[in-house]
Amino acid sequence: MLQQRLVLLICIWNAIGSTTALAQGPQFRWRREPGSIALVTKDKTVWQFRYGNDIPKPMFHPLALSDGTVLTWNSPPDHPWHHALWFSWKYLNHVNYWESDPREPRLKKESAADKEPGGLTEWKNVRVRTGPGANAAITLDLSYHEPGKPPLLSERRAIRASQPDASGTYYLDWTMTFTAGKQDVDINRTPVVGDKDGVPWGGYAGLSIRFARELTDARTATTKEQPPAAQPAGLMCETGSTGVDYSGAVEGREAGVAILDHPANLHAPTPWYLIIQPKNASPFHFAEAALIYYKPYLLKAGKSFTLRYRVAVHTGRWDRNRLLAEDSRFVKEAR
């Protein structure tokens, strides 16, 4: 009877959601607040997943090194709809889901979305399981729809976060299954050069990261073998690579984030939408797995598809060989 009571007390304590020490030692602990879960070390946040109803999309911010050095920027002044590490479609049946809809009661108007139809991203059934150690599993159900209308597209999202290893590297494995409702869904983007009305900045939609204002000396590496060359700046679309690493220096430390594309993903290997524009008023450092960059996708009514990505946060800079090794491991471990 006493043992049963102790088990019950432990379960209640874990469910309370206050800051709790991890079982495997005092280095990391969890901080739970309404609408967020964070991994913390020495009062520094390693990562925080935010899912409260006061934000337009679920996101990771801050995303940091294991010593708390922050690598992301949420809602920068040039693109306030950039939310650190997040996922967003651009157009679903010609309705904009990237910028926030001005009819959204939780938010202020942002900019371009008030000039075209806007859609809402909503979520429920958020479940966060932590342990053992600093591992976590997050699941939630999302829906995409216009205000006052039934869901056009639904999503089941699962994210697994690993404990930082001895080097400080940790992984966020994303699995997202999308299912169309009662009508076909045209998953589309701003047209690119070569398309009708195409523009140089078109093509974006997908899993994205906006890097911290403080990041300097940005560089990219991919799994594709390329001849030695100076790092280009501006907007780039990298093709034929199963993974990309985007790195720079923050607070005197070299660090980066790699994204790996599962070979079973739609349009794999994905085009990578990369921006290095350090001289902008708001330094613009951005990376995205832009799976519909070159062509949209029509999801038939009632049909589904799944996307899997691994996001690796690390110190230093990863080269092609490291990316290839990580990519091989990801494919073997993906579930």
Summary of the structure (lengths in Angstrom):
residues: 335
radius of gyration: 20.0
end to end distance: 39.2
largest distance: 72.4
contacts: 1075
relative contact order: 0.14
helix: 10%
strand: 44%
